[in-house]
Amino acid sequence: MRILIVVFLLGIFSLSAQNIDVNGTVKFGDEAIAYAALKFTNAEKVYQTYSNAEGKFTLKIPYGEYNLNVDFVGYKTKYKLITITANNKNDLIIELVEDLLGLDEVVVSATRNRVNKKEAPIVVNTLGEKLITATQSLAVSESLNYSPGVRVENNCQNCGFTQVRLNGLDGSYSQILVNSRAVFSALNSVYGLEQIPTQIIDKIEIVRSGGSALFGSNAIAGTVNIITKDPVLNTWEVGSYLGLIDGDTPDRVLNFNASLVSDDLRSGATFYGIHRNRDEWDANGDGFTEVVELKNTTFGTKLYYKPTDHSRLTLDATVLNEYRRGGDRLDLPPHLTDITEELTHNTIMGGVSYDFNNEANTNYYSIYSSVQFTDRDSYYGGLGGGRTAQDSLTALNAYGITKDLAVATGFQFTKQFKRDVLTSGIEYNRSSTDDNIIGYNRRIDQKVNAVGAYAQYEWKPNASFSALIGSRVDHINVDGNYTVGDISRAVDIFQTTLNPRLTIAYQLMEDLKFRGGYARGFRAPQAFNEDLHISSVGGEPQFVILSDDLESEFSNAFTGSFNFAKEFNTTQTNFLVEGFYTSLENPFTLVSTGAQLQNGSIVEEVRNGEGAIVYGANFEFGVSPSKKWLFQIGGTLQRSEYNEDQILFEADGTNPNETDILISEFTRNPNVYGYLNTNWTPNDTYSISVTGTYTGSMIVPLVISDSGFLSLNESDAFFDVNLNAEAHLDVSNDFQITFNAGVKNLFNSFQDDFQVGPTRDSDYVYGPALPRTFFLGIKIGKMHR
């Protein structure tokens, strides 16, 4: 009898442990959700699968109890405790709910692993396709303003140089990533934000403050992670855009993209192409540009192949050609004009990664390598208003050539315990820049090699509390030679730094979460984005060079935030308030020396300041009563101050009317700025979006003499409002048409005191990038909405 009982129990056990086919459907109302990610987790193992094009899925798992997670972009993560039995194994129905505020998105920038944004121990803001469409952003630079603590700044009338500021710090403090890889070099940071079209972007993830603990140097202010589109569905699309700057200057865009995914979801590819052609625009009729001529052509692809259920090979490549020119008389060769900045960029970016995990889905491995190479032809100069033989010689000297290479290669290992997560890795980064203007005897020859190793442990003792402790050690070698005229400097630095990060997150209540953290960061002496841009002042070029005794800069960053997210019946709400405090040791500051080269060029020098602090608060509020309505507002209140008064202009004593100019706070840095994003979608056919940015007043330096002597002017405040109306028509299941039209900068809130003529200070630019601009567009194809 006992033997029979044992045999019976063993039979029951073997049946329960045997894998059986479980079938089901993922839906939203009556709509099937294709390619949703499903994860069934029990005490021993994690089982994963995807729904097919009809929303159906099949998975082999044993009978028993599971924690079920279902993820799909645009929908809330589904959490459910489910028991698989013989009665329900063939008809599982999983209903998803739309995530109108994007609170349940999966992000990678917080911990270098995929994690639900709401559960991430670090605040991550995301900018997705809906916002890009609402703002009709054509390039990355136009969309970044719609996140707390982020402001894109325009810096030059002659070339359209832009940079992104995070938490009050300028662009060289931010690490720009492409698909989580640091291949966005100092040269790319000058014009790259306007070169990358939004057509290829899936989303942008922004982490403010202290990103260097995981992503290496130059991330003191945070990271901006540009993630390109993955192939998800079989789609194709052709689109066209026409903008009229100030009602008459055309900005034309033609683009296409297509995605192909195999029936078994083991392979897929997306292809895209964009051509943009924008004419120059003159704001005040002086014959000199305020918006530069731009021609950009970009082609690229992203492919994946899954050799097994536990591995994935991904390849991406982008080829970009861009021509931009500003100044006067754009129809003439540059050296025959008064002022011209002309640049031709040929850039190749690409990467390959191989990701795999064990059968139990507890060990994850990633091997990757990414590269970016840019070949740039440049011209920064002109006759400067004169017509002497020396003027012509000086103008001919302004042609330059730049070669720029950035490589990132690494390995990452992630161990998933029952609750905790261990992440570790090693990374090699190399950048090489050779920027040469032979006629001016101006050269930047710089090589930066960095080997970094990082590790972090996320401790989750319970469902309410988590702590993330990690650190990165970097060994950096900067080998640089910098020459301007008869001034030569050299840097040969070997430095090892340890940069820790600690964050904690605590769920105070079901709908209220606290996050706090500390991070250490650093920047080694080297040429950054502003040093590779040459502005014109008084008709002459203005060069930047590093000081003889420039030392590394360090930072200590502290953050604390409260995030309240709650649903009231069908109304989704989100409120975030975040305080930040960053102290800088030996901050890099740009000083106008008052010195001039023999040809009249002005020299600026990068020096170490006496220390500075940046502190303030970011806030964000969002509410969506239903699919029809969305309202978001966010902003920043901040101060950026030097510990001691800092020299901005250093008089050389030759002019008694010129004295040293000292400042106590950062220039070009408003204490108040923010954004607005609203959308009304009455039905599946029509939608109207109203978006806008506010930029408070700020102190802006204006060069008023040939020596570089400055006037400190206070700018006006700006409120830049955009209106976009869209109509979507479903001709068939496989063909749709979308029309849109609207106005950017509806109230024409724009700078009105641009400098004029050949001797203007081309860097005296602030406020919105464009005046009032009318636009319309059309897209046709089989679209994924």
C-alpha positions in Angstrom: 0.0 0.0 0.0 2.8 2.4 0.9 4.5 1.7 -2.4 1.3 2.6 -4.3 1.0 5.9 -2.4 4.7 6.8 -3.1 4.2 5.9 -6.8 1.0 8.0 -6.9 2.7 11.0 -5.3 5.7 10.7 -7.6 3.3 10.6 -10.6 1.6 13.7 -9.4 4.9 15.4 -8.9 6.2 14.5 -12.3 3.0 15.7 -13.9 3.3 19.0 -12.1 6.9 19.4 -13.1 6.3 18.5 -16.7 6.3 21.5 -19.2 2.9 21.9 -20.8 1.7 24.4 -23.5 0.1 27.5 -22.1 -1.8 29.7 -24.6 -3.3 33.1 -24.2 -3.9 36.5 -25.7 -2.7 40.0 -24.8 -5.4 42.7 -25.4 -6.3 46.3 -24.9 -10.1 46.4 -25.1 -10.9 44.7 -28.4 -7.4 45.4 -29.8 -4.8 42.7 -29.8 -1.3 43.8 -28.5 1.4 42.5 -30.8 4.9 41.7 -29.5 4.2 42.3 -25.8 6.9 40.9 -23.5 5.6 38.3 -21.0 7.6 37.0 -18.0 6.3 34.1 -15.8 8.4 33.7 -12.6 8.2 31.0 -10.0 10.6 30.0 -7.2 13.0 28.2 -9.5 13.0 29.9 -12.8 11.9 32.8 -15.1 10.1 31.9 -18.3 9.8 34.6 -21.1 8.0 34.9 -24.4 6.3 37.5 -26.7 2.9 37.8 -28.2 2.7 37.4 -31.9 1.2 39.8 -34.5 -2.3 38.7 -33.4 -1.5 39.2 -29.8 -1.4 35.5 -29.0 1.3 33.6 -27.2 2.4 30.1 -26.4 4.8 29.1 -23.7 6.0 25.7 -22.3 5.9 25.9 -18.5 5.0 23.5 -15.6 1.7 23.8 -13.7 1.9 26.0 -10.7 1.8 29.5 -9.3 3.6 32.4 -11.1 4.2 36.1 -10.8 3.3 37.4 -14.2 4.8 40.6 -15.7 3.6 41.9 -19.1 5.3 44.9 -20.7 4.6 46.9 -23.8 5.5 50.4 -24.8 2.7 52.8 -24.1 0.9 50.5 -21.6 1.2 50.0 -17.9 3.2 47.1 -16.7 0.8 44.3 -15.8 1.6 42.6 -12.5 -0.5 39.5 -11.6 -0.3 36.4 -9.4 -1.6 33.6 -11.5 -1.9 29.8 -11.1 -1.6 27.7 -14.2 -4.0 24.7 -14.1 -5.5 22.3 -16.7 -8.6 24.4 -16.7 -7.0 27.7 -17.8 -3.9 26.8 -19.7 -5.5 27.4 -23.1 -7.4 30.6 -22.7 -5.4 33.1 -20.6 -6.7 36.6 -21.3 -4.4 39.5 -20.3 -5.9 43.0 -20.4 -3.5 45.9 -20.5 -4.2 49.5 -19.6 -2.8 52.6 -21.4 0.1 54.4 -19.7 -0.8 57.9 -20.7 1.9 59.6 -18.6 4.6 57.1 -19.4 5.1 56.1 -15.7 5.6 52.4 -16.4 8.2 52.7 -19.2 11.2 50.5 -19.1 14.4 52.5 -18.9 18.1 51.5 -19.0 19.9 54.7 -18.0 19.3 54.5 -14.2 21.2 51.2 -13.5 22.5 50.1 -17.0 19.9 47.4 -16.8 16.3 47.3 -18.0 14.1 48.5 -15.1 10.6 49.9 -14.7 10.9 53.7 -14.5 8.6 53.8 -11.5 10.7 51.3 -9.6 14.1 52.7 -10.6 16.1 53.9 -7.6 17.1 57.0 -9.7 14.8 59.6 -11.3 14.8 59.1 -15.1 12.9 61.4 -17.4 11.9 60.1 -20.9 11.1 62.0 -24.1 9.2 59.8 -26.6 7.6 59.8 -30.0 4.4 61.5 -28.8 6.2 64.5 -27.5 8.5 64.7 -30.6 5.3 64.7 -32.8 3.5 67.3 -30.6 6.5 69.7 -30.8 7.3 68.8 -34.4 11.0 68.5 -33.4 13.2 67.8 -36.4 16.4 67.2 -34.4 17.3 66.1 -30.9 18.2 69.7 -29.9 14.5 70.8 -30.4 13.0 68.2 -28.0 15.3 68.2 -25.0 13.8 71.3 -23.4 10.7 69.4 -22.4 12.2 67.8 -19.3 12.9 69.3 -15.8 16.4 70.7 -15.4 17.2 70.6 -19.1 17.8 73.6 -21.3 19.2 73.7 -24.8 21.2 76.8 -25.5 21.9 78.5 -28.8 25.4 79.9 -29.0 26.3 81.3 -32.4 24.7 83.4 -35.2 27.1 82.1 -37.8 27.0 78.3 -37.3 24.1 77.4 -35.1 26.2 75.8 -32.3 24.0 74.4 -29.6 24.7 72.7 -26.2 22.5 71.1 -23.6 22.7 72.3 -20.0 21.6 70.0 -17.1 20.9 71.4 -13.7 22.5 74.7 -14.5 25.8 73.4 -15.8 27.0 73.9 -19.3 27.3 71.3 -22.1 30.8 70.0 -21.3 29.5 68.7 -18.0 26.9 66.4 -19.7 27.6 63.0 -21.1 25.7 62.3 -24.4 25.2 58.6 -25.0 24.0 56.9 -28.2 22.3 53.5 -27.3 24.0 53.8 -23.9 27.5 54.1 -25.4 29.8 57.1 -24.9 30.7 57.7 -28.6 29.4 61.2 -28.7 32.7 63.0 -28.7 33.6 66.6 -27.8 33.4 67.6 -31.5 30.0 65.9 -32.0 28.8 67.9 -29.0 29.3 71.1 -30.9 26.8 70.4 -33.7 25.6 66.9 -33.1 22.4 67.7 -31.2 21.1 69.4 -34.4 22.6 66.7 -36.6 20.7 63.7 -35.2 17.2 63.6 -36.6 14.3 62.7 -34.4 13.1 60.3 -37.1 15.5 57.6 -36.0 14.8 58.0 -32.2 12.8 55.7 -30.1 13.2 57.8 -27.0 15.6 59.9 -25.0 16.4 59.1 -21.4 17.7 61.8 -19.1 19.4 61.2 -15.8 20.3 64.4 -13.9 23.3 64.7 -11.7 26.1 62.2 -10.9 26.0 59.9 -13.9 29.7 59.5 -13.9 29.7 56.6 -11.4 28.5 54.3 -14.2 29.2 56.1 -17.5 32.7 57.5 -17.0 34.0 61.1 -16.9 32.3 64.3 -18.1 28.9 63.2 -16.7 29.0 65.6 -13.7 25.6 67.2 -14.6 24.1 63.9 -15.8 23.5 61.9 -19.0 21.4 62.2 -22.1 20.9 58.7 -23.6 19.6 58.8 -27.2 18.1 55.4 -28.0 17.4 54.6 -31.6 14.4 52.7 -32.9 14.2 48.9 -32.7 12.2 47.0 -35.3 8.9 46.0 -33.6 6.3 45.6 -36.3 6.2 45.3 -40.1 5.7 48.9 -41.0 6.7 51.5 -43.6 6.3 55.2 -43.7 7.2 58.1 -46.0 6.9 61.7 -44.7 7.4 65.3 -45.7 7.6 68.5 -43.7 7.7 72.2 -44.8 8.4 75.0 -42.3 8.4 78.7 -43.1 10.7 80.6 -40.8 9.2 84.1 -40.1 6.6 83.1 -42.7 8.9 83.0 -45.8 12.2 81.1 -45.3 11.7 77.4 -46.1 12.9 74.5 -44.0 12.1 71.3 -45.9 12.4 67.6 -44.8 11.8 64.4 -46.6 12.1 61.1 -44.7 11.3 57.4 -44.9 11.6 54.4 -42.6 10.6 50.8 -42.8 10.7 47.8 -40.4 10.7 44.1 -41.1 10.2 41.5 -38.4 10.2 37.7 -38.9 7.2 35.6 -38.0 9.1 33.8 -35.2 10.4 37.1 -33.8 14.0 35.9 -34.1 15.2 38.6 -36.5 14.2 42.1 -37.5 15.6 45.2 -39.3 14.7 48.8 -39.5 15.9 51.2 -42.3 15.6 55.0 -42.3 16.6 58.0 -44.4 16.2 61.7 -43.9 17.1 64.7 -46.0 16.7 68.3 -44.6 17.3 71.5 -46.5 16.9 74.8 -44.6 17.6 78.2 -46.1 19.4 80.9 -44.1 17.4 83.7 -42.3 18.4 87.2 -41.4 16.5 88.8 -38.5 17.4 92.5 -38.9 18.2 93.0 -42.5 21.9 93.6 -42.0 22.8 90.9 -44.5 24.2 88.5 -41.9 22.5 85.3 -40.7 20.8 84.6 -37.4 19.6 81.1 -38.6 22.1 79.3 -40.7 21.8 77.5 -44.0 21.6 73.7 -43.4 21.6 70.6 -45.6 21.6 67.2 -43.8 21.3 63.8 -45.3 21.2 60.7 -43.0 20.8 57.0 -43.7 20.9 54.2 -41.3 19.8 50.7 -40.1 19.4 48.7 -37.0 19.2 44.9 -37.1 18.9 42.1 -34.6 19.1 38.3 -34.7 18.3 35.9 -31.9 20.3 32.7 -32.4 18.6 31.2 -29.3 15.8 32.1 -26.9 18.5 33.4 -24.6 20.8 35.4 -26.9 20.5 38.4 -29.2 22.9 40.0 -31.6 22.3 43.7 -32.5 23.9 45.8 -35.1 23.3 49.5 -35.9 24.9 51.9 -38.4 24.3 55.5 -39.4 25.9 57.6 -42.1 25.5 61.3 -41.9 26.5 64.2 -44.2 25.8 67.7 -43.1 26.6 71.1 -44.6 26.0 74.3 -42.7 27.0 77.9 -43.4 26.3 81.3 -41.9 27.5 84.8 -42.1 27.1 87.1 -45.1 26.9 86.7 -48.9 26.5 82.9 -48.8 26.8 82.7 -52.6 30.5 83.7 -52.6 33.5 81.7 -51.6 34.0 82.1 -47.8 37.3 84.0 -48.1 35.6 86.7 -50.2 32.9 87.5 -47.5 33.2 89.6 -44.3 32.3 86.7 -42.0 31.6 83.0 -42.8 31.4 79.9 -40.7 31.1 77.0 -43.1 31.3 73.3 -42.1 30.9 70.0 -43.9 30.6 67.0 -41.6 30.9 63.4 -42.8 30.1 61.1 -39.9 29.8 57.4 -39.4 28.4 55.9 -36.2 27.8 52.3 -35.5 27.9 49.6 -33.0 27.5 45.9 -32.3 26.4 44.1 -29.2 25.9 40.5 -28.2 23.6 39.9 -25.2 22.9 36.5 -23.7 21.7 34.9 -20.5 21.5 31.6 -18.8 18.4 29.3 -19.0 17.2 30.4 -15.6 17.4 34.1 -16.6 19.5 35.0 -13.6 22.8 35.7 -15.3 23.0 38.3 -18.0 26.0 39.1 -20.2 26.7 41.8 -22.7 29.7 42.4 -25.0 29.6 45.5 -27.1 31.7 47.9 -29.2 30.6 51.2 -30.7 32.5 53.7 -32.9 32.0 57.2 -34.3 34.3 58.9 -36.9 33.9 62.4 -38.2 35.7 64.1 -41.0 35.1 67.8 -41.0 36.1 70.6 -43.4 35.7 74.0 -41.8 36.0 77.7 -42.4 35.9 80.2 -39.6 36.9 83.7 -40.8 36.5 86.3 -43.5 37.6 89.8 -44.4 36.1 91.3 -41.2 34.8 94.4 -42.9 38.3 95.3 -44.3 39.7 95.1 -47.8 43.5 95.4 -47.3 46.0 92.8 -48.4 46.4 91.7 -44.8 42.6 91.2 -44.5 42.6 89.0 -47.6 45.6 87.0 -46.3 43.9 86.5 -43.0 40.7 85.4 -44.7 42.5 82.8 -46.7 44.1 81.4 -43.5 40.7 80.4 -42.1 40.2 77.0 -43.8 40.6 74.0 -41.5 40.4 70.2 -41.4 39.3 68.0 -38.4 39.5 64.3 -37.9 37.7 62.9 -34.9 37.4 59.3 -33.6 35.6 57.9 -30.6 35.5 54.2 -29.6 33.7 52.5 -26.7 34.2 48.7 -26.1 33.2 46.8 -23.0 31.7 43.8 -21.2 28.9 43.8 -18.6 27.7 41.1 -16.3 24.4 41.3 -14.3 23.4 38.8 -11.7 19.7 38.7 -10.7 19.1 37.3 -7.2 15.7 36.7 -5.8 15.4 40.5 -5.0 18.9 42.0 -5.4 20.8 42.8 -8.5 24.6 42.9 -9.0 26.0 44.7 -12.1 29.6 44.9 -13.0 31.7 45.6 -16.1 34.8 46.9 -17.7 35.0 49.5 -20.5 37.6 51.0 -22.7 37.1 54.4 -24.2 39.3 56.1 -26.7 38.9 59.5 -28.4 41.3 61.1 -30.9 40.9 64.6 -32.2 43.1 66.4 -34.7 41.7 69.9 -35.4 44.0 71.9 -37.7 43.8 75.4 -39.2 47.2 75.7 -40.8 46.9 79.4 -41.8 46.4 80.5 -38.2 48.9 78.0 -36.9 46.0 76.7 -34.7 45.9 73.0 -33.8 44.3 70.8 -31.2 46.0 67.3 -31.3 44.4 65.4 -28.5 44.2 61.7 -27.5 42.2 60.5 -24.5 42.4 56.8 -23.4 40.4 55.6 -20.5 40.0 52.2 -18.9 37.1 52.0 -16.5 35.8 49.2 -14.2 32.5 49.6 -12.4 30.4 47.6 -10.0 27.1 48.3 -8.2 24.8 46.3 -6.0 21.1 47.0 -5.6 19.9 45.8 -2.3 16.1 45.2 -1.9 15.4 43.8 1.6 11.7 44.3 1.1 9.2 45.7 -1.4 9.4 49.2 0.1 13.1 49.9 0.4 16.1 49.6 -2.0 19.7 50.9 -1.8 22.0 51.1 -4.7 25.7 51.4 -4.0 28.3 51.4 -6.7 31.6 52.9 -7.9 33.6 53.2 -11.0 37.4 53.4 -11.1 38.9 55.1 -14.2 42.5 55.3 -15.4 42.7 58.1 -17.9 45.6 59.3 -20.1 45.2 62.7 -21.8 47.9 63.4 -24.3 47.3 66.8 -25.9 49.1 69.5 -27.8 47.3 72.9 -28.2 48.7 75.7 -30.4 47.3 79.1 -31.3 49.7 81.4 -33.2 52.9 81.6 -31.1 51.2 80.2 -28.0 51.7 76.5 -27.3 50.5 74.3 -24.5 50.8 70.6 -23.8 49.0 68.1 -21.5 50.3 64.7 -20.7 48.3 63.4 -17.7 47.9 59.9 -16.2 45.2 59.9 -13.6 43.3 57.3 -11.7 40.1 58.3 -10.0 37.5 56.5 -7.9 33.9 57.8 -8.2 31.3 56.3 -5.9 27.6 56.6 -6.1 25.0 55.8 -3.4 21.2 56.1 -3.8 18.3 55.0 -1.7 14.6 54.7 -2.5 11.8 54.2 0.0 8.1 53.8 -0.7 6.7 56.0 2.0 3.2 55.2 1.0 1.6 53.2 -1.8 1.6 56.3 -4.0 4.6 58.3 -2.6 8.2 57.5 -3.1 11.4 59.1 -1.8 14.7 58.9 -3.6 18.0 60.4 -2.5 21.6 60.0 -3.6 25.2 61.1 -3.7 27.7 60.8 -6.6 31.3 61.9 -7.2 32.4 63.0 -10.6 35.4 64.4 -12.4 36.7 66.0 -15.6 40.4 65.7 -16.7 42.0 68.6 -18.5 41.2 68.4 -22.2 39.5 70.3 -25.0 35.7 70.2 -24.8 33.0 71.2 -27.2 33.3 75.0 -26.8 37.1 74.8 -27.4 36.4 73.2 -30.9 34.1 76.0 -31.9 35.6 79.4 -33.2 33.4 82.4 -32.8 33.9 85.8 -34.5 34.3 89.0 -32.6 35.1 92.4 -34.1 35.5 90.7 -37.5 38.3 88.4 -36.1 38.2 84.8 -34.9 38.3 84.1 -31.2 40.3 81.1 -30.1 40.3 79.1 -26.9 43.4 77.5 -25.4 44.1 75.6 -22.1 46.1 77.3 -19.4 49.6 75.9 -18.5 48.6 74.6 -15.1 45.1 73.4 -15.7 44.1 70.8 -13.1 41.4 68.2 -13.0 37.9 69.2 -11.9 35.9 67.3 -9.4 32.3 67.4 -8.2 30.2 66.2 -5.3 26.5 65.9 -6.2 23.6 65.4 -3.8 19.9 64.9 -4.8 16.7 64.2 -3.0 13.2 63.8 -4.5 9.6 62.9 -3.7 7.4 61.3 -6.4 3.7 61.1 -6.0 1.9 59.0 -8.6 -1.7 58.0 -8.1 -4.8 57.0 -10.1 -8.2 58.4 -9.2 -10.6 56.1 -11.1 -9.5 56.8 -14.7 -7.4 59.8 -13.9 -3.7 59.3 -13.9 -1.5 61.8 -12.0 2.2 62.3 -11.3 4.0 64.9 -9.3 7.7 65.1 -8.8 9.8 67.5 -6.8 13.6 67.1 -6.7 16.3 69.1 -4.9 19.9 69.2 -6.1 23.2 70.5 -4.8 26.5 70.2 -6.7 29.8 71.5 -5.5 32.6 71.9 -8.0 36.3 71.8 -7.1 38.7 73.6 -9.5 35.9 74.3 -12.0 37.0 75.0 -15.6 36.3 78.6 -16.4 36.7 80.5 -19.7 38.6 83.9 -19.3 38.9 86.5 -22.0 42.6 87.5 -21.6 42.6 90.8 -23.5 45.5 89.4 -25.5 45.6 89.4 -29.3 47.6 87.5 -31.8 49.6 89.3 -34.5 46.7 88.9 -36.9 44.3 90.5 -34.5 42.6 87.3 -33.2 41.4 87.3 -29.7 42.6 84.6 -27.2 40.5 83.1 -24.4 42.0 80.8 -21.8 40.5 77.8 -19.9 41.6 78.2 -16.2 40.7 76.6 -12.9 38.3 78.7 -10.8 38.2 78.9 -7.0 35.2 76.6 -6.7 31.5 76.9 -7.3 28.1 75.5 -6.2 25.0 74.8 -8.2 21.8 74.2 -6.3 18.0 74.4 -6.8 14.9 72.4 -7.4 13.2 70.7 -10.4 9.5 69.9 -10.5 7.1 68.1 -12.8 3.3 67.7 -12.7 1.3 65.6 -15.1 -2.4 64.6 -15.2 -4.4 62.6 -17.7 -8.1 62.3 -17.0 -8.5 60.0 -20.0 -7.1 59.1 -23.4 -8.5 62.4 -24.6 -6.6 64.8 -22.4 -3.0 65.1 -21.3 -1.4 68.0 -19.3 2.2 68.3 -18.2 4.2 71.2 -16.8 7.7 71.2 -15.4 10.4 73.6 -14.5 13.6 74.5 -12.6 14.5 77.1 -9.9 18.2 77.2 -9.5 21.4 79.3 -8.7 24.9 78.8 -10.0 27.5 80.7 -7.9 31.3 80.9 -7.6 32.7 80.6 -4.1 34.8 83.7 -4.9 34.4 86.3 -7.6 35.7 84.9 -10.9 37.6 86.8 -13.6 35.6 86.9 -16.8 37.8 89.5 -18.6 41.4 90.1 -17.7 42.7 93.5 -18.8 46.3 93.6 -20.2 46.9 97.2 -19.1 47.2 98.8 -22.5 43.8 100.5 -22.4 43.1 102.6 -19.3 39.3 102.3 -20.0 39.4 98.6 -19.7 39.6 96.9 -16.3 39.2 93.4 -15.0 35.6 92.2 -15.0 34.6 89.9 -12.2 31.4 87.8 -11.8 29.9 86.0 -8.9 27.6 83.7 -10.8 27.5 81.7 -14.0 26.6 83.7 -17.1 24.0 82.6 -19.7 22.2 80.7 -17.0 18.6 81.7 -16.1 17.5 81.1 -12.5 14.0 80.0 -13.8 13.0 78.0 -16.8 10.4 75.4 -17.6 8.0 73.8 -20.2 4.4 73.0 -20.9 2.9 70.1 -22.8 -0.8 69.6 -23.4 -2.7 67.4 -25.8 -6.4 66.9 -26.7 -7.4 63.8 -28.6 -11.2 63.8 -29.0 -11.1 60.6 -31.1 -8.8 58.4 -33.1 -8.8 60.8 -36.0 -7.9 64.2 -34.6 -5.6 65.7 -32.0 -4.4 69.1 -31.0 -1.2 69.8 -29.0 -0.1 73.0 -27.3 3.5 73.0 -26.1 6.0 75.6 -25.0 9.1 76.6 -23.0 9.8 79.4 -20.7 13.3 80.9 -20.3 13.8 83.4 -17.6 16.1 86.4 -17.7 19.9 85.9 -17.5 23.2 87.7 -17.7 24.7 87.4 -21.2 28.2 88.7 -22.0 28.7 91.0 -25.0 32.1 91.7 -26.5 32.3 95.4 -27.2 36.0 96.0 -28.2 38.7 94.3 -30.3 40.5 93.2 -27.2 37.5 91.2 -26.0 36.3 93.7 -23.4 32.9 92.8 -22.2 29.5 94.3 -21.3 27.3 92.2 -19.1 23.7 92.5 -20.3 20.5 91.2 -18.7 18.2 89.4 -21.2 14.5 89.5 -21.4 12.4 86.4 -20.5 10.8 84.3 -23.2 7.7 82.2 -23.5 7.9 80.1 -26.7 4.5 78.5 -27.5 3.9 75.9 -30.2 0.5 74.8 -31.7 0.1 71.5 -33.7 -3.1 70.0 -35.2 -3.1 66.5 -36.6 -5.6 64.3 -38.5 -5.1 60.6 -39.0 -7.0 58.6 -41.6 -7.1 54.8 -41.8 -7.6 54.0 -45.5 -7.1 50.3 -44.7 -5.4 48.1 -42.2 -2.2 48.4 -44.2 -2.4 52.0 -45.3 -2.8 55.2 -43.3 -2.4 58.9 -43.9 -1.5 61.6 -41.3 -1.7 65.3 -41.9 -0.5 68.0 -39.5 -0.1 71.7 -39.5 0.7 74.4 -36.9 2.9 77.2 -35.7 6.1 77.2 -33.7 6.8 80.2 -31.5 3.2 81.4 -31.9 3.7 84.8 -30.2 7.1 85.4 -31.9 8.9 85.6 -28.5 12.4 86.2 -29.9 15.6 88.1 -29.3 15.5 91.6 -30.7 19.0 93.0 -30.0 21.2 90.9 -32.3 24.5 92.6 -33.1 24.8 93.7 -36.7 27.5 93.9 -39.4 30.9 92.3 -39.9 32.3 93.2 -36.5 29.4 91.8 -34.4 29.9 89.4 -31.5 28.5 86.2 -33.1 28.1 84.5 -29.6 25.7 87.2 -28.4 22.7 84.8 -28.9 20.1 83.8 -26.3 16.4 82.8 -26.2 14.4 80.6 -28.6 16.2 79.1 -31.6 13.5 80.2 -34.2 11.1 83.1 -34.6 7.5 82.4 -35.5 7.5 79.5 -38.0 4.5 78.0 -39.8 4.6 74.3 -40.8 2.7 71.6 -42.4 3.4 67.9 -43.0 2.1 64.6 -44.3 3.0 61.0 -43.7 1.7 57.9 -45.6 2.3 54.2 -45.0 1.5 51.4 -42.7 2.2 53.1 -39.4 2.4 51.9 -35.8 0.4 54.1 -33.5 
